[in-house]
Amino acid sequence: MPMRTRGPTVTTDPGPTLPPANPDATTSIGDAAATVPPRSDRPDPSDSSTGELLRTLTDNVQDLVRGEVAHARQEMTEKALAARPAAAMLGGAAVLGALAAGTSAVVLVRFLDRFLPPTTSAAVATALLGGGTAVLAKAGIEELRLVGPPVPERTIENVKADVAAVTTG
């Protein structure tokens, strides 16, 4: 709630801040940053019942899975944004390809008809427009190769490390 004090300064009370349900599950098990020192406020596992231990395990696994899904979503979004220029180039190539078969080709053919026989002028126009299409398509494909495959590679590596840490420990 905002409280007004003397003068123009306004302060706000953010209220109580709650810690995450499981602070250890915010990073992947295999991450170096995931090494968390034991907390002194945790009860000793030997004092807990099997049901409490299973509930804690379930909560930890749920938090871990949610974190990995969030990481995968973020990584996929980054890759999609990085692929935008390549998609635009491929779109441009498609437009030029359509123009090669459209009315602009007729204009080019008519222009070339002034200097060449009709069949030759049509072949030259097709070659020019097709060449432009090929150049743009090649540039777009190279851009996509730089972006890489559209899979969340970092997340996959984190999940592999998580599985390895759980199976060996």
Backbone torsions as a table, in degrees:
resi	resn	phi	psi	omega
1	MET	NA	135.6	177.9
2	PRO	-73.6	139.6	175.6
3	MET	-122.0	135.2	179.6
4	ARG	-95.5	132.7	175.3
5	THR	-111.1	-178.9	178.2
6	ARG	-63.1	138.4	178.5
7	GLY	85.6	-171.6	-174.4
8	PRO	-80.7	-2.4	-176.4
9	THR	-75.4	130.5	176.8
10	VAL	-118.5	129.9	176.9
11	THR	-112.4	151.9	178.0
12	THR	-123.5	145.4	176.7
13	ASP	-99.1	111.3	-176.3
14	PRO	-70.5	-11.4	-178.6
15	GLY	82.5	179.7	-178.2
16	PRO	-70.8	139.9	176.9
17	THR	-102.1	129.8	-178.8
18	LEU	-96.7	138.4	176.3
19	PRO	-72.1	160.3	177.1
20	PRO	-60.8	156.2	-178.2
21	ALA	-55.3	-41.9	177.1
22	ASN	-138.8	97.4	-176.1
23	PRO	-63.8	-21.7	-179.5
24	ASP	-76.3	-17.8	-175.0
25	ALA	-91.9	9.2	-178.6
26	THR	-79.2	-15.6	175.5
27	THR	-125.6	165.8	-179.2
28	SER	-73.0	152.4	-178.7
29	ILE	-61.5	-39.3	-176.5
30	GLY	-77.2	-11.2	-179.3
31	ASP	-69.7	143.9	175.2
32	ALA	-63.6	-32.0	-179.8
33	ALA	-72.6	-10.8	-176.7
34	ALA	-81.5	-8.9	178.9
35	THR	-71.0	110.0	-176.0
36	VAL	-115.1	129.4	177.9
37	PRO	-64.6	150.2	-179.5
38	PRO	-59.8	138.2	-179.7
39	ARG	-86.6	139.5	-178.5
40	SER	-76.4	-18.0	-178.0
41	ASP	-87.5	-0.6	177.7
42	ARG	-81.3	140.8	175.9
43	PRO	-72.1	154.8	177.7
44	ASP	-67.3	127.3	-177.6
45	PRO	-58.4	-28.2	-179.3
46	SER	-70.0	-18.0	177.8
47	ASP	-88.5	-7.7	-175.7
48	SER	-92.1	152.3	176.1
49	SER	-79.3	165.7	179.0
50	THR	-61.4	-40.6	178.8
51	GLY	-61.1	-42.6	178.9
52	GLU	-65.8	-40.2	178.3
53	LEU	-64.0	-42.8	178.2
54	LEU	-64.9	-39.2	178.1
55	ARG	-64.2	-41.8	178.0
56	THR	-64.3	-43.0	178.4
57	LEU	-62.1	-44.2	179.2
58	THR	-61.8	-43.9	178.2
59	ASP	-61.7	-42.0	-179.4
60	ASN	-64.7	-42.7	179.7
61	VAL	-65.8	-41.8	178.2
62	GLN	-61.4	-44.4	179.0
63	ASP	-63.1	-40.6	179.6
64	LEU	-64.4	-44.7	-180.0
65	VAL	-64.3	-43.2	178.2
66	ARG	-60.4	-42.7	179.0
67	GLY	-62.5	-42.7	-180.0
68	GLU	-67.2	-38.3	177.4
69	VAL	-64.0	-41.1	178.0
70	ALA	-63.6	-41.2	177.8
71	HIS	-63.2	-43.0	179.7
72	ALA	-62.7	-43.1	179.9
73	ARG	-62.2	-43.5	-179.9
74	GLN	-64.3	-42.6	-179.0
75	GLU	-66.1	-40.1	178.3
76	MET	-65.7	-37.9	177.8
77	THR	-63.9	-43.3	178.6
78	GLU	-60.4	-43.4	-179.3
79	LYS	-67.3	-38.8	179.2
80	ALA	-64.5	-40.7	178.8
81	LEU	-67.3	-35.5	178.8
82	ALA	-70.4	-25.4	-178.8
83	ALA	-83.2	-6.4	-177.9
84	ARG	-54.6	-50.3	-179.1
85	PRO	-60.5	-38.9	179.5
86	ALA	-65.0	-40.5	178.8
87	ALA	-64.3	-37.5	178.2
88	ALA	-65.1	-40.4	178.1
89	MET	-64.8	-41.5	178.4
90	LEU	-66.6	-34.8	174.8
91	GLY	-63.8	-41.5	176.7
92	GLY	-62.6	-39.0	177.3
93	ALA	-63.6	-38.6	178.7
94	ALA	-65.8	-39.5	178.7
95	VAL	-64.0	-45.5	178.4
96	LEU	-63.1	-36.3	176.9
97	GLY	-63.8	-39.1	177.4
98	ALA	-68.1	-37.2	178.3
99	LEU	-65.5	-30.6	179.0
100	ALA	-61.5	-28.6	-179.8
101	ALA	-101.8	-0.1	-174.5
102	GLY	-100.5	-161.0	-173.8
103	THR	-70.7	-25.0	177.7
104	SER	-65.0	-28.7	175.6
105	ALA	-64.2	-34.9	178.6
106	VAL	-64.1	-42.2	178.8
107	VAL	-60.9	-44.9	179.7
108	LEU	-63.9	-42.6	179.2
109	VAL	-61.8	-43.9	179.5
110	ARG	-63.2	-37.5	177.7
111	PHE	-64.6	-46.0	-179.4
112	LEU	-68.5	-23.9	177.7
113	ASP	-60.8	-23.6	179.1
114	ARG	-66.7	-29.2	-174.2
115	PHE	-113.2	-21.9	-174.5
116	LEU	-128.1	162.3	172.8
117	PRO	-63.9	153.8	-174.7
118	PRO	-54.3	-43.5	-178.8
119	THR	-66.1	-42.1	179.4
120	THR	-66.0	-41.5	179.9
121	SER	-64.5	-36.4	177.3
122	ALA	-66.8	-40.4	179.8
123	ALA	-67.0	-40.7	178.8
124	VAL	-65.0	-43.1	179.4
125	ALA	-62.1	-43.4	178.9
126	THR	-62.9	-42.4	179.9
127	ALA	-64.5	-41.5	179.5
128	LEU	-63.8	-49.6	-179.5
129	LEU	-67.4	-39.6	177.0
130	GLY	-65.0	-37.1	177.0
131	GLY	-63.9	-43.0	176.6
132	GLY	-62.0	-39.6	177.3
133	THR	-62.8	-44.1	-178.9
134	ALA	-64.2	-40.5	179.8
135	VAL	-63.6	-46.9	178.8
136	LEU	-65.3	-39.8	179.4
137	ALA	-64.1	-42.1	179.0
138	LYS	-63.3	-42.9	178.6
139	ALA	-62.9	-40.9	178.7
140	GLY	-65.0	-41.2	178.8
141	ILE	-65.1	-40.2	177.3
142	GLU	-62.6	-40.0	176.7
143	GLU	-60.9	-43.0	179.1
144	LEU	-64.9	-35.8	177.5
145	ARG	-65.4	-35.1	178.1
146	LEU	-66.6	-35.3	179.8
147	VAL	-68.1	-37.8	-179.3
148	GLY	97.1	178.3	-178.0
149	PRO	-68.9	151.4	-176.7
150	PRO	-83.5	46.9	176.6
151	VAL	-117.7	149.0	-179.6
152	PRO	-77.6	81.9	-173.2
153	GLU	-61.9	-44.5	-179.8
154	ARG	-62.2	-40.5	-179.8
155	THR	-65.8	-40.4	178.0
156	ILE	-61.4	-43.8	177.6
157	GLU	-62.2	-41.2	177.8
158	ASN	-62.5	-42.4	179.6
159	VAL	-65.2	-41.0	177.3
160	LYS	-60.9	-43.1	178.7
161	ALA	-65.1	-38.6	177.2
162	ASP	-61.4	-46.4	-179.6
163	VAL	-63.8	-42.6	179.3
164	ALA	-63.3	-40.8	-179.8
165	ALA	-67.2	-37.2	-179.3
166	VAL	-73.1	-39.6	-177.1
167	THR	-75.0	-29.3	179.5
168	THR	-90.2	-20.7	-176.3
169	GLY	-109.0	NA	NA
